Amino acid sequence: MIRKWNEESLDHRNTLLYAMGISEEDAQRPVIGLINSWNEMNPGHYPFDKELIQEMKDEIYSAGGLALELPVTGICDGICSNTPGDRYTLPARDMVSGEVETVAELNMLEGMVIMATCDKVVPGMLMGALRVDIPTVMFTGGYMAPGQLSGRMLTLTHTKQAYAAYIAGDISREDYKAVVRNACPTPGACPFMGTANTMCAMAEILGLSPHGNASCRSQTETWHQLARQAARQIMDAWRRKICPSHIIGQESFENAVRYMMATGGSTNSVLHIPALARQMGCEITPETFDAISRQVPVISTIYPNHPSYTMEEFERAGGLGAVVKELAKEGKIDVNAKGMFGTIGEKAALAQNRDRNVIHTAADPIYEQGGLAVLKGNIGTDSAIVKFSAVDPDAWKFSGRAKCYDSQDDAWQAILKDEIGAGDVVVIRYEGPKGSPGMPHMETFMAAVLGKGLGSKLALVSDGRFSGATGGLAIGHVSPEAYEGGNLALIEDGDLIHIDVEARTLYADVSEEEFAARRAKWKKVVKPAGGWLGLYRRNCTSAHRGATVYWDREQAEDK
């Protein structure tokens, strides 16, 4: 066994297992936890139902183990979008990581299959699993079918754009409601290159989920086959005592960044991959992202980086494996990196690129550089992030006068009332990890921008973050944030702000002397936060360092 039990403790546990009908013989088997985030408020996690769980239990039992289901939190960012609840989504990542750590260590599990699909739950589960470091595989939930309306592709984010168009009088209420009804036709992850699909890809690139899992349609027979494969693999890992620390290293995390750059993945990666790497004692920073962005081109774009391609077209073209194959051909990814299901090189060998309109070669990329840039200047003296693969190249260099708001809601109401227009640089602040607290998405504001046709005609600069579905010139993660006295807090209406994505700069025409004078009069905006949010505010790091309570692992252990 992986765990060391004394006779009394093991018997004490087994007595409780007998109470639930587990036989004395079965209690001798290694207990594998099926760490399940299924619930009825999250379509991404809804596929992890009893039928699937039984399939996995049967495979594990046939291989000599005893699989027991253990539930953990599985939140959906979309459920709480544009509500105060959105402040909880990023902190939920760290909470989920604590839940996984707790159920694994408290129950002395011999191994785990962790199951999640969505934005914060995948990295949260992985963070907990890496800290526990017992044999672990991950199975992700697959993508949902894209919506259709009158021949037009729809996703969840189109509902926000349609609302802005409805308020502006550009479409009828009936047309708006039709978008709402048709945007999400099946369970699964939203079928664009948002945070959920980016994180599922990260799990596969790290080697913890089966080949093809990250680009497979949910609830298909192929998806069920992958679930059974994951169940068999955890028993193989248990027998060989293979733990995540045996296969995951610095090169693994850098590969995850390389894949994210090649596919225009979510800016939330800049929070999650560094926080995850810290659990293994590896170092990934925003500077790592920027350096890799200069090395790895964008070779595949789906919505919002492409107007109509979704995960459906991406899977047909060859999916994640085909991207890895194209990167491997040009030496843009470390093919020797290991995984529970083989090396990256072996994954590339299994793949085929079936449509080079959807997945280009690295020699013929869509953009010469990766899909994300890290900006610096006198705004964001540590860093600021932009997903420039979702920005019209004509807007990569932009200057405009600031319009400042201390919450997303204030800015959203202003754009709906046409108080914001072309040429403006909208500053939304006090929405960072500590300021909000919780660093909510600024996607509602940017969806209104796109809905009004202003995607490349104005800019947003914020210490908040974005949905992976966000398009337009949206700069987030400004660090230091306003709450901690970053210069973003000192910008005033009318200040001229300059953005140059290619040069990686973000500046205000404000002298250091003027900033000092403003700082002397500055009063911090403090938004109410009790309970878990209050604890998170007091303990989390900046966006530049993963916005996590688990950054200083060694220090926490020393205490």
C-alpha positions, 0 to 999 in steps of 0.5 A, spaced: 500 500 500 502 507 498 499 509 505 502 506 512 497 504 517 497 500 524 492 495 525 488 498 530 487 504 525 486 500 519 480 496 523 477 502 526 476 505 518 474 498 516 469 498 521 466 504 518 466 501 511 462 495 513 457 499 516 456 501 508 455 494 506 463 494 504 465 486 505 471 484 509 474 482 503 473 488 499 476 493 505 482 489 503 483 492 496 486 499 495 481 505 496 481 509 490 478 516 491 473 518 485 474 526 487 467 528 483 465 535 482 458 533 479 452 538 481 446 540 478 448 548 478 454 546 473 453 544 466 460 543 465 460 538 471 453 535 470 456 529 465 460 526 471 453 522 473 452 516 477 452 512 470 459 514 469 461 513 476 459 506 476 463 505 469 469 507 473 468 503 479 467 497 475 474 498 471 477 499 478 474 493 481 476 489 475 483 491 476 483 490 484 481 496 487 475 499 491 473 506 488 469 510 492 466 517 490 468 523 494 464 529 492 467 536 492 465 543 490 464 544 483 462 552 481 460 555 474 463 562 473 457 563 468 452 562 473 454 568 477 457 572 472 455 580 473 453 578 480 456 579 487 457 572 487 463 572 482 467 575 487 468 567 490 470 564 483 477 565 483 478 564 491 474 557 490 480 555 486 484 555 493 478 552 497 477 546 492 485 545 492 484 544 500 478 540 499 482 535 495 488 535 500 483 534 505 479 528 503 485 525 500 489 525 506 484 524 511 481 518 508 488 516 507 487 514 499 491 510 495 490 514 489 485 518 486 481 520 479 480 527 480 474 529 475 472 537 473 471 541 467 471 548 469 475 554 470 477 554 477 475 547 479 480 544 474 486 548 477 484 547 484 483 540 484 490 539 481 493 544 486 491 539 491 493 533 488 500 536 487 500 537 494 498 530 496 502 527 491 499 520 491 498 516 484 493 521 481 489 521 474 484 527 471 478 526 467 475 532 464 468 533 462 469 534 455 466 540 451 458 542 450 455 542 443 455 549 440 449 553 439 445 555 433 440 560 431 438 561 424 445 558 421 449 562 426 454 559 431 452 561 438 456 560 445 454 563 452 458 569 451 453 571 445 448 572 450 451 578 453 453 581 447 446 580 445 443 583 451 448 590 450 445 590 443 438 589 445 439 595 450 441 599 445 435 598 440 439 594 435 435 587 436 428 586 439 427 583 446 424 576 442 431 576 438 435 577 445 431 571 448 432 567 442 440 567 443 439 566 451 435 559 449 439 557 444 446 558 446 448 552 450 444 546 448 448 540 451 452 539 458 459 540 457 464 546 457 463 552 453 465 550 446 470 556 446 477 557 447 475 560 454 479 558 461 475 551 462 478 548 455 484 551 457 485 548 463 483 541 461 488 542 456 493 544 461 491 537 465 492 533 459 499 537 457 501 535 464 500 528 463 495 527 468 489 526 463 488 521 457 490 522 450 484 526 447 480 528 453 481 535 453 478 536 446 473 531 446 465 532 446 462 531 452 458 524 453 460 521 447 462 514 446 469 516 445 469 520 452 466 514 456 472 510 453 477 515 456 473 515 462 474 507 463 482 508 460 483 513 466 480 508 471 485 503 468 491 507 468 490 509 476 490 502 478 497 501 473 500 508 477 498 505 484 501 498 482 508 502 480 507 507 485 507 513 480 506 519 483 505 526 480 512 528 482 515 523 479 513 525 472 511 533 472 517 538 472 519 545 470 519 542 463 511 540 464 509 547 466 513 550 460 509 546 455 503 548 458 504 555 457 507 553 450 500 550 448 496 555 451 500 560 447 499 556 440 492 556 441 490 563 444 488 560 451 485 564 457 489 569 460 487 566 467 492 561 465 497 567 468 494 566 475 493 558 475 499 555 472 504 559 476 500 557 482 500 550 480 507 550 479 509 553 486 506 546 489 511 542 485 517 547 487 517 550 480 517 557 478 513 560 472 512 567 472 508 572 468 515 573 465 515 566 463 509 567 459 512 573 455 518 569 454 515 563 451 510 568 447 516 570 443 518 563 441 511 560 440 507 562 434 499 562 434 497 556 430 490 555 432 484 560 433 477 558 435 472 563 438 473 568 441 480 568 437 476 566 430 469 568 428 466 561 427 470 556 429 469 552 436 471 546 439 467 542 434 471 544 428 478 543 433 476 536 435 475 534 427 481 537 425 485 533 430 484 537 437 490 538 442 494 532 439 495 535 432 497 542 436 502 538 440 504 534 433 505 541 429 509 544 435 514 538 436 515 538 428 519 545 429 522 544 436 517 548 440 515 543 445 519 539 450 517 532 447 521 528 453 516 531 458 513 525 461 506 523 463 501 518 466 499 516 459 506 517 456 510 522 453 509 528 449 513 525 444 508 519 444 502 524 444 504 527 438 506 520 434 498 518 436 496 525 432 494 527 426 492 534 423 486 533 419 485 541 417 490 546 416 485 551 416 483 550 423 490 548 426 496 551 422 503 548 422 508 552 426 512 554 420 505 557 417 502 560 423 496 565 424 501 570 428 508 569 429 508 570 436 504 567 442 497 569 443 498 573 450 503 579 452 505 581 458 505 589 459 509 593 463 510 601 464 508 606 470 501 602 470 502 595 472 509 596 474 509 589 476 505 586 470 499 587 466 496 581 461 492 582 454 490 576 450 492 579 443 490 574 439 483 576 441 485 583 439 484 586 432 491 588 430 489 595 428 488 596 435 495 593 438 497 600 438 492 605 442 492 611 445 486 615 449 483 619 455 482 615 461 475 614 464 475 611 471 470 607 475 471 603 481 467 597 479 465 594 473 458 595 475 459 602 474 462 602 468 457 597 465 452 602 466 455 607 463 457 604 457 449 601 456 447 609 457 452 611 451 457 615 456 463 611 454 465 611 446 470 610 441 477 612 443 476 612 450 481 608 455 476 605 460 479 604 467 476 599 472 479 598 478 478 596 485 477 589 482 483 585 483 484 579 488 484 584 494 480 590 492 474 586 490 476 582 493 476 575 489 478 578 482 472 578 478 471 577 471 470 584 467 467 580 461 460 583 462 463 590 460 467 587 455 461 583 452 457 590 452 463 593 448 463 588 443 455 588 443 456 595 441 461 594 435 466 597 439 471 592 440 477 595 437 475 602 438 476 603 445 481 599 451 479 597 458 485 597 463 483 593 469 486 590 475 480 585 474 481 579 470 477 576 464 473 570 461 477 566 456 471 568 451 473 575 452 475 579 445 477 586 444 483 590 447 482 588 454 488 589 459 487 585 466 491 583 472 494 590 473 499 589 478 500 592 483 492 593 484 489 599 486 487 596 493 495 595 494 496 602 492 498 601 485 498 607 480 492 604 477 489 607 483 492 614 481 489 615 474 484 620 473 479 622 468 482 625 462 489 622 463 492 620 456 494 612 456 498 609 451 498 602 450 503 598 445 502 591 445 508 589 440 512 593 445 509 590 451 508 597 454 502 600 458 503 608 460 500 614 462 502 621 461 503 622 468 510 624 471 512 621 477 512 627 481 504 628 479 503 621 481 507 622 488 502 628 489 496 624 488 498 619 492 499 623 498 491 625 497 489 618 496 484 614 500 483 607 498 476 604 496 475 598 501 469 594 499 466 589 504 468 582 505 467 578 511 467 570 512 471 566 506 472 573 502 475 576 508 480 570 509 482 570 502 483 578 502 488 577 508 492 572 505 492 572 498 498 574 493 498 579 488 495 577 480 503 577 479 504 571 483 498 567 482 492 570 486 493 564 491 493 563 499 498 557 497 504 561 494 509 560 500 508 553 501 515 552 504 513 558 509 507 555 511 510 548 512 515 551 517 510 554 521 
